[in-house]
Amino acid sequence: MVSRHATPYGSRQPAPKNSVTQSLMNDTTQLAMTTQHQPSQPLERFSAFSSIANFENAQRMAKALTSSSIVPQGYRDNLADAVIALEMANRIGANPLAVMQNLYIVHGKPAWSSQFLISCVNASGKFTPLRYRQTGERGTDSWGIIAWAKDREGEVLESPEVTIGMAKAEGWHGKSGSKWKTMPDLMLRYRAATLFARLFAPELTMGLHCDDEIIDISPVVTDPVARAKPAKVEPQFALAAPKEESK
Protein backbone atom coordinates (compact mmCIF):
# COMPACT_ATOMS: atom_id res chain seq x y z
CA MET A 1 0.00 0.00 0.00
CA VAL A 2 1.44 3.37 -1.06
CA SER A 3 1.71 6.05 1.58
CA ARG A 4 -0.01 9.38 0.99
CA HIS A 5 3.31 11.12 1.55
CA ALA A 6 5.24 9.01 -0.90
CA THR A 7 6.66 10.72 -4.00
CA PRO A 8 4.85 9.74 -7.19
CA TYR A 9 6.90 7.84 -9.73
CA GLY A 10 8.81 10.11 -12.10
CA SER A 11 8.65 13.28 -10.02
CA ARG A 12 11.88 14.96 -8.96
CA GLN A 13 12.79 16.29 -5.58
CA PRO A 14 15.28 19.20 -5.32
CA ALA A 15 18.73 18.04 -4.37
CA PRO A 16 19.50 18.58 -0.70
CA LYS A 17 21.74 21.55 -0.08
CA ASN A 18 24.56 21.10 2.32
CA SER A 19 25.61 23.86 4.66
CA VAL A 20 28.65 24.89 2.58
CA THR A 21 26.62 25.38 -0.62
CA GLN A 22 23.91 27.29 1.20
CA SER A 23 26.46 29.53 2.92
CA LEU A 24 28.19 30.28 -0.40
CA MET A 25 24.90 31.22 -2.04
CA ASN A 26 23.99 33.49 0.85
CA ASP A 27 27.39 35.22 0.71
CA THR A 28 27.11 35.74 -3.06
CA THR A 29 23.63 37.19 -2.77
CA GLN A 30 24.70 39.49 0.04
CA LEU A 31 27.74 40.67 -1.96
CA ALA A 32 25.61 41.41 -5.02
CA MET A 33 23.12 43.39 -2.94
CA THR A 34 25.91 45.32 -1.23
CA THR A 35 27.66 46.13 -4.50
CA GLN A 36 24.40 47.25 -6.08
CA HIS A 37 23.86 49.93 -3.47
CA GLN A 38 27.45 51.17 -3.32
CA PRO A 39 28.62 53.88 -5.74
CA SER A 40 31.47 52.94 -8.03
CA GLN A 41 34.85 54.01 -6.74
CA PRO A 42 37.24 55.93 -9.02
CA LEU A 43 40.50 54.30 -9.99
CA GLU A 44 43.31 55.08 -7.60
CA ARG A 45 45.84 57.47 -9.03
CA PHE A 46 49.52 57.09 -8.41
CA SER A 47 52.61 59.19 -8.95
CA ALA A 48 55.39 57.70 -11.04
CA PHE A 49 57.94 59.30 -8.74
CA SER A 50 56.43 58.42 -5.37
CA SER A 51 58.18 55.06 -5.08
CA ILE A 52 60.55 52.73 -6.90
CA ALA A 53 57.70 50.31 -7.61
CA ASN A 54 55.52 53.02 -9.15
CA PHE A 55 58.46 54.29 -11.20
CA GLU A 56 59.10 50.82 -12.58
CA ASN A 57 55.40 50.37 -13.39
CA ALA A 58 55.35 53.73 -15.13
CA GLN A 59 58.34 52.72 -17.24
CA ARG A 60 56.58 49.53 -18.33
CA MET A 61 53.49 51.48 -19.36
CA ALA A 62 55.61 54.13 -21.09
CA LYS A 63 57.53 51.48 -23.01
CA ALA A 64 54.30 50.16 -24.51
CA LEU A 65 53.30 53.68 -25.56
CA THR A 66 56.66 54.52 -27.11
CA SER A 67 56.44 51.36 -29.23
CA SER A 68 53.13 52.47 -30.75
CA SER A 69 52.81 54.16 -34.11
CA ILE A 70 49.81 56.18 -32.86
CA VAL A 71 51.72 58.39 -30.42
CA PRO A 72 53.39 61.55 -31.83
CA GLN A 73 56.80 61.10 -33.37
CA GLY A 74 58.58 62.89 -30.54
CA TYR A 75 57.59 60.18 -28.05
CA ARG A 76 58.56 57.14 -30.09
CA ASP A 77 61.52 55.34 -28.51
CA ASN A 78 61.69 58.19 -25.99
CA LEU A 79 61.02 56.51 -22.65
CA ALA A 80 61.91 59.52 -20.49
CA ASP A 81 59.43 61.92 -22.08
CA ALA A 82 56.73 59.25 -22.09
CA VAL A 83 57.12 58.73 -18.32
CA ILE A 84 56.76 62.47 -17.75
CA ALA A 85 53.68 62.56 -19.97
CA LEU A 86 52.17 59.72 -17.92
CA GLU A 87 52.87 61.64 -14.72
CA MET A 88 51.22 64.79 -16.10
CA ALA A 89 48.21 62.79 -17.30
CA ASN A 90 47.87 61.25 -13.85
CA ARG A 91 48.01 64.61 -12.09
CA ILE A 92 45.26 66.23 -14.16
CA GLY A 93 43.20 63.05 -14.56
CA ALA A 94 43.49 62.93 -18.35
CA ASN A 95 44.11 60.15 -20.83
CA PRO A 96 47.88 59.66 -21.42
CA LEU A 97 47.43 59.54 -25.20
CA ALA A 98 45.46 62.80 -25.10
CA VAL A 99 48.27 64.47 -23.15
CA MET A 100 50.87 63.23 -25.64
CA GLN A 101 48.85 64.54 -28.56
CA ASN A 102 48.27 67.98 -27.02
CA LEU A 103 51.55 68.79 -25.30
CA TYR A 104 53.78 70.85 -27.58
CA ILE A 105 57.31 72.18 -27.43
CA VAL A 106 57.26 75.87 -28.38
CA HIS A 107 60.52 77.82 -28.23
CA GLY A 108 61.92 75.09 -25.98
CA LYS A 109 59.02 75.26 -23.50
CA PRO A 110 56.24 72.70 -22.98
CA ALA A 111 52.77 74.08 -23.70
CA TRP A 112 49.20 72.82 -23.91
CA SER A 113 46.96 73.34 -26.89
CA SER A 114 44.07 75.69 -26.11
CA GLN A 115 41.48 73.17 -27.28
CA PHE A 116 42.84 70.56 -24.86
CA LEU A 117 42.77 72.96 -21.92
CA ILE A 118 39.15 73.89 -22.67
CA SER A 119 38.22 70.21 -22.84
CA CYS A 120 39.91 69.59 -19.47
CA VAL A 121 37.91 72.39 -17.84
CA ASN A 122 34.66 71.08 -19.32
CA ALA A 123 35.42 67.48 -18.27
CA SER A 124 36.62 68.33 -14.77
CA GLY A 125 33.12 68.27 -13.29
CA LYS A 126 33.88 71.39 -11.25
CA PHE A 127 32.07 73.75 -13.61
CA THR A 128 29.34 73.84 -16.19
CA PRO A 129 30.71 73.84 -19.76
CA LEU A 130 32.47 77.08 -20.66
CA ARG A 131 30.37 79.75 -22.33
CA TYR A 132 31.42 83.05 -23.89
CA ARG A 133 29.88 86.52 -23.65
CA GLN A 134 30.71 89.15 -26.24
CA THR A 135 31.48 92.69 -25.15
CA GLY A 136 32.08 95.95 -27.01
CA GLU A 137 31.47 96.52 -30.70
CA ARG A 138 32.49 93.87 -33.19
CA GLY A 139 35.21 95.01 -35.57
CA THR A 140 36.61 97.66 -33.22
CA ASP A 141 39.25 97.65 -30.49
CA SER A 142 36.48 97.41 -27.87
CA TRP A 143 35.35 94.02 -29.23
CA GLY A 144 35.99 91.46 -26.52
CA ILE A 145 35.05 88.12 -24.97
CA ILE A 146 34.50 86.96 -21.38
CA ALA A 147 34.56 83.22 -20.66
CA TRP A 148 32.20 82.14 -17.89
CA ALA A 149 30.79 79.08 -16.18
CA LYS A 150 28.97 78.12 -12.99
CA ASP A 151 30.62 76.17 -10.19
CA ARG A 152 28.96 73.40 -8.17
CA GLU A 153 27.30 75.93 -5.87
CA GLY A 154 25.79 77.76 -8.83
CA GLU A 155 28.03 80.81 -8.56
CA VAL A 156 28.91 82.42 -11.88
CA LEU A 157 32.66 82.63 -12.46
CA GLU A 158 34.07 84.94 -15.12
CA SER A 159 37.44 85.33 -16.79
CA PRO A 160 39.04 88.74 -17.29
CA GLU A 161 37.79 90.48 -20.41
CA VAL A 162 40.00 89.97 -23.45
CA THR A 163 39.65 92.59 -26.19
CA ILE A 164 41.22 93.40 -29.54
CA GLY A 165 42.60 96.54 -27.94
CA MET A 166 44.37 94.41 -25.34
CA ALA A 167 45.82 92.19 -28.08
CA LYS A 168 47.20 95.24 -29.84
CA ALA A 169 48.56 96.78 -26.64
CA GLU A 170 50.32 93.53 -25.70
CA GLY A 171 51.80 93.15 -29.16
CA TRP A 172 49.93 89.94 -30.02
CA HIS A 173 47.98 91.44 -32.90
CA GLY A 174 50.80 92.95 -34.91
CA LYS A 175 53.08 89.94 -35.27
CA SER A 176 53.77 88.50 -38.69
CA GLY A 177 51.48 85.55 -39.34
CA SER A 178 49.37 86.32 -36.26
CA LYS A 179 46.02 84.53 -36.09
CA TRP A 180 44.61 87.60 -34.33
CA LYS A 181 44.30 89.24 -37.73
CA THR A 182 42.70 86.35 -39.58
CA MET A 183 40.69 84.62 -36.80
CA PRO A 184 40.08 87.23 -34.07
CA ASP A 185 36.85 85.65 -32.83
CA LEU A 186 38.54 82.30 -32.19
CA MET A 187 41.63 83.84 -30.59
CA LEU A 188 39.51 85.95 -28.24
CA ARG A 189 37.73 82.82 -27.03
CA TYR A 190 40.92 80.82 -26.68
CA ARG A 191 42.62 83.53 -24.62
CA ALA A 192 39.59 84.14 -22.39
CA ALA A 193 39.22 80.39 -21.74
CA THR A 194 42.93 80.10 -20.92
CA LEU A 195 42.67 82.91 -18.37
CA PHE A 196 39.58 81.28 -16.86
CA ALA A 197 41.46 78.00 -16.40
CA ARG A 198 44.48 79.75 -14.92
CA LEU A 199 42.31 81.57 -12.37
CA PHE A 200 39.82 78.88 -11.33
CA ALA A 201 41.50 75.57 -12.23
CA PRO A 202 45.28 76.04 -11.93
CA GLU A 203 45.66 72.34 -11.12
CA LEU A 204 44.75 71.63 -14.75
CA THR A 205 47.23 74.05 -16.32
CA MET A 206 50.05 72.88 -14.00
CA GLY A 207 51.71 76.24 -14.53
CA LEU A 208 52.10 75.73 -18.28
CA HIS A 209 51.10 78.25 -20.93
CA CYS A 210 49.17 77.42 -24.07
CA ASP A 211 50.98 77.19 -27.38
CA ASP A 212 49.36 80.33 -28.80
CA GLU A 213 50.28 82.25 -25.63
CA ILE A 214 53.96 81.40 -25.98
CA ILE A 215 53.90 82.44 -29.62
CA ASP A 216 52.27 85.76 -28.68
CA ILE A 217 54.61 86.63 -25.80
CA SER A 218 57.80 85.45 -27.49
CA PRO A 219 59.94 88.30 -28.84
CA VAL A 220 61.21 86.10 -31.65
CA VAL A 221 58.98 85.55 -34.69
CA THR A 222 59.23 81.99 -35.93
CA ASP A 223 57.48 79.66 -38.31
CA PRO A 224 54.11 78.17 -37.32
CA VAL A 225 54.39 75.86 -34.34
CA ALA A 226 55.27 72.26 -35.10
CA ARG A 227 55.89 69.47 -32.66
CA ALA A 228 59.60 69.29 -32.05
CA LYS A 229 61.29 65.97 -31.64
CA PRO A 230 63.26 65.97 -28.37
CA ALA A 231 66.98 65.97 -28.89
CA LYS A 232 68.82 62.82 -27.93
CA VAL A 233 71.13 63.21 -24.96
CA GLU A 234 74.58 61.85 -25.63
CA PRO A 235 76.34 59.86 -22.86
CA GLN A 236 78.25 62.17 -20.58
CA PHE A 237 81.43 60.12 -20.61
CA ALA A 238 81.29 58.83 -24.17
CA LEU A 239 84.68 58.14 -25.67
CA ALA A 240 85.67 60.37 -28.54
CA ALA A 241 85.96 58.67 -31.89
CA PRO A 242 89.56 58.15 -33.00
CA LYS A 243 90.77 60.70 -35.53
CA GLU A 244 91.89 59.53 -38.90
CA GLU A 245 95.56 59.96 -39.45
CA SER A 246 96.45 62.30 -42.27
CA LYS A 247 98.52 60.76 -45.00
C-alpha positions as CSV (number, residue, x, y, z in Angstrom):
1,M,0.0,0.0,0.0
2,V,1.4,3.4,-1.1
3,S,1.7,6.1,1.6
4,R,0.0,9.4,1.0
5,H,3.3,11.1,1.5
6,A,5.2,9.0,-0.9
7,T,6.7,10.7,-4.0
8,P,4.8,9.7,-7.2
9,Y,6.9,7.8,-9.7
10,G,8.8,10.1,-12.1
11,S,8.7,13.3,-10.0
12,R,11.9,15.0,-9.0
13,Q,12.8,16.3,-5.6
14,P,15.3,19.2,-5.3
15,A,18.7,18.0,-4.4
16,P,19.5,18.6,-0.7
17,K,21.7,21.6,-0.1
18,N,24.6,21.1,2.3
19,S,25.6,23.9,4.7
20,V,28.6,24.9,2.6
21,T,26.6,25.4,-0.6
22,Q,23.9,27.3,1.2
23,S,26.5,29.5,2.9
24,L,28.2,30.3,-0.4
25,M,24.9,31.2,-2.0
26,N,24.0,33.5,0.9
27,D,27.4,35.2,0.7
28,T,27.1,35.7,-3.1
29,T,23.6,37.2,-2.8
30,Q,24.7,39.5,0.0
31,L,27.7,40.7,-2.0
32,A,25.6,41.4,-5.0
33,M,23.1,43.4,-2.9
34,T,25.9,45.3,-1.2
35,T,27.7,46.1,-4.5
36,Q,24.4,47.3,-6.1
37,H,23.9,49.9,-3.5
38,Q,27.4,51.2,-3.3
39,P,28.6,53.9,-5.7
40,S,31.5,52.9,-8.0
41,Q,34.9,54.0,-6.7
42,P,37.2,55.9,-9.0
43,L,40.5,54.3,-10.0
44,E,43.3,55.1,-7.6
45,R,45.8,57.5,-9.0
46,F,49.5,57.1,-8.4
47,S,52.6,59.2,-8.9
48,A,55.4,57.7,-11.0
49,F,57.9,59.3,-8.7
50,S,56.4,58.4,-5.4
51,S,58.2,55.1,-5.1
52,I,60.5,52.7,-6.9
53,A,57.7,50.3,-7.6
54,N,55.5,53.0,-9.2
55,F,58.5,54.3,-11.2
56,E,59.1,50.8,-12.6
57,N,55.4,50.4,-13.4
58,A,55.3,53.7,-15.1
59,Q,58.3,52.7,-17.2
60,R,56.6,49.5,-18.3
61,M,53.5,51.5,-19.4
62,A,55.6,54.1,-21.1
63,K,57.5,51.5,-23.0
64,A,54.3,50.2,-24.5
65,L,53.3,53.7,-25.6
66,T,56.7,54.5,-27.1
67,S,56.4,51.4,-29.2
68,S,53.1,52.5,-30.7
69,S,52.8,54.2,-34.1
70,I,49.8,56.2,-32.9
71,V,51.7,58.4,-30.4
72,P,53.4,61.5,-31.8
73,Q,56.8,61.1,-33.4
74,G,58.6,62.9,-30.5
75,Y,57.6,60.2,-28.0
76,R,58.6,57.1,-30.1
77,D,61.5,55.3,-28.5
78,N,61.7,58.2,-26.0
79,L,61.0,56.5,-22.7
80,A,61.9,59.5,-20.5
81,D,59.4,61.9,-22.1
82,A,56.7,59.2,-22.1
83,V,57.1,58.7,-18.3
84,I,56.8,62.5,-17.7
85,A,53.7,62.6,-20.0
86,L,52.2,59.7,-17.9
87,E,52.9,61.6,-14.7
88,M,51.2,64.8,-16.1
89,A,48.2,62.8,-17.3
90,N,47.9,61.2,-13.9
91,R,48.0,64.6,-12.1
92,I,45.3,66.2,-14.2
93,G,43.2,63.0,-14.6
94,A,43.5,62.9,-18.3
95,N,44.1,60.1,-20.8
96,P,47.9,59.7,-21.4
97,L,47.4,59.5,-25.2
98,A,45.5,62.8,-25.1
99,V,48.3,64.5,-23.2
100,M,50.9,63.2,-25.6
101,Q,48.8,64.5,-28.6
102,N,48.3,68.0,-27.0
103,L,51.6,68.8,-25.3
104,Y,53.8,70.9,-27.6
105,I,57.3,72.2,-27.4
106,V,57.3,75.9,-28.4
107,H,60.5,77.8,-28.2
108,G,61.9,75.1,-26.0
109,K,59.0,75.3,-23.5
110,P,56.2,72.7,-23.0
111,A,52.8,74.1,-23.7
112,W,49.2,72.8,-23.9
113,S,47.0,73.3,-26.9
114,S,44.1,75.7,-26.1
115,Q,41.5,73.2,-27.3
116,F,42.8,70.6,-24.9
117,L,42.8,73.0,-21.9
118,I,39.2,73.9,-22.7
119,S,38.2,70.2,-22.8
120,C,39.9,69.6,-19.5
121,V,37.9,72.4,-17.8
122,N,34.7,71.1,-19.3
123,A,35.4,67.5,-18.3
124,S,36.6,68.3,-14.8
125,G,33.1,68.3,-13.3
126,K,33.9,71.4,-11.3
127,F,32.1,73.7,-13.6
128,T,29.3,73.8,-16.2
129,P,30.7,73.8,-19.8
130,L,32.5,77.1,-20.7
131,R,30.4,79.8,-22.3
132,Y,31.4,83.1,-23.9
133,R,29.9,86.5,-23.6
134,Q,30.7,89.1,-26.2
135,T,31.5,92.7,-25.2
136,G,32.1,95.9,-27.0
137,E,31.5,96.5,-30.7
138,R,32.5,93.9,-33.2
139,G,35.2,95.0,-35.6
140,T,36.6,97.7,-33.2
141,D,39.2,97.6,-30.5
142,S,36.5,97.4,-27.9
143,W,35.4,94.0,-29.2
144,G,36.0,91.5,-26.5
145,I,35.1,88.1,-25.0
146,I,34.5,87.0,-21.4
147,A,34.6,83.2,-20.7
148,W,32.2,82.1,-17.9
149,A,30.8,79.1,-16.2
150,K,29.0,78.1,-13.0
151,D,30.6,76.2,-10.2
152,R,29.0,73.4,-8.2
153,E,27.3,75.9,-5.9
154,G,25.8,77.8,-8.8
155,E,28.0,80.8,-8.6
156,V,28.9,82.4,-11.9
157,L,32.7,82.6,-12.5
158,E,34.1,84.9,-15.1
159,S,37.4,85.3,-16.8
160,P,39.0,88.7,-17.3
161,E,37.8,90.5,-20.4
162,V,40.0,90.0,-23.5
163,T,39.7,92.6,-26.2
164,I,41.2,93.4,-29.5
165,G,42.6,96.5,-27.9
166,M,44.4,94.4,-25.3
167,A,45.8,92.2,-28.1
168,K,47.2,95.2,-29.8
169,A,48.6,96.8,-26.6
170,E,50.3,93.5,-25.7
171,G,51.8,93.1,-29.2
172,W,49.9,89.9,-30.0
173,H,48.0,91.4,-32.9
174,G,50.8,93.0,-34.9
175,K,53.1,89.9,-35.3
176,S,53.8,88.5,-38.7
177,G,51.5,85.5,-39.3
178,S,49.4,86.3,-36.3
179,K,46.0,84.5,-36.1
180,W,44.6,87.6,-34.3
181,K,44.3,89.2,-37.7
182,T,42.7,86.3,-39.6
183,M,40.7,84.6,-36.8
184,P,40.1,87.2,-34.1
185,D,36.8,85.6,-32.8
186,L,38.5,82.3,-32.2
187,M,41.6,83.8,-30.6
188,L,39.5,86.0,-28.2
189,R,37.7,82.8,-27.0
190,Y,40.9,80.8,-26.7
191,R,42.6,83.5,-24.6
192,A,39.6,84.1,-22.4
193,A,39.2,80.4,-21.7
194,T,42.9,80.1,-20.9
195,L,42.7,82.9,-18.4
196,F,39.6,81.3,-16.9
197,A,41.5,78.0,-16.4
198,R,44.5,79.7,-14.9
199,L,42.3,81.6,-12.4
200,F,39.8,78.9,-11.3
201,A,41.5,75.6,-12.2
202,P,45.3,76.0,-11.9
203,E,45.7,72.3,-11.1
204,L,44.8,71.6,-14.8
205,T,47.2,74.1,-16.3
206,M,50.1,72.9,-14.0
207,G,51.7,76.2,-14.5
208,L,52.1,75.7,-18.3
209,H,51.1,78.2,-20.9
210,C,49.2,77.4,-24.1
211,D,51.0,77.2,-27.4
212,D,49.4,80.3,-28.8
213,E,50.3,82.2,-25.6
214,I,54.0,81.4,-26.0
215,I,53.9,82.4,-29.6
216,D,52.3,85.8,-28.7
217,I,54.6,86.6,-25.8
218,S,57.8,85.5,-27.5
219,P,59.9,88.3,-28.8
220,V,61.2,86.1,-31.7
221,V,59.0,85.6,-34.7
222,T,59.2,82.0,-35.9
223,D,57.5,79.7,-38.3
224,P,54.1,78.2,-37.3
225,V,54.4,75.9,-34.3
226,A,55.3,72.3,-35.1
227,R,55.9,69.5,-32.7
228,A,59.6,69.3,-32.1
229,K,61.3,66.0,-31.6
230,P,63.3,66.0,-28.4
231,A,67.0,66.0,-28.9
232,K,68.8,62.8,-27.9
233,V,71.1,63.2,-25.0
234,E,74.6,61.8,-25.6
235,P,76.3,59.9,-22.9
236,Q,78.3,62.2,-20.6
237,F,81.4,60.1,-20.6
238,A,81.3,58.8,-24.2
239,L,84.7,58.1,-25.7
240,A,85.7,60.4,-28.5
241,A,86.0,58.7,-31.9
242,P,89.6,58.2,-33.0
243,K,90.8,60.7,-35.5
244,E,91.9,59.5,-38.9
245,E,95.6,60.0,-39.4
246,S,96.4,62.3,-42.3
247,K,98.5,60.8,-45.0
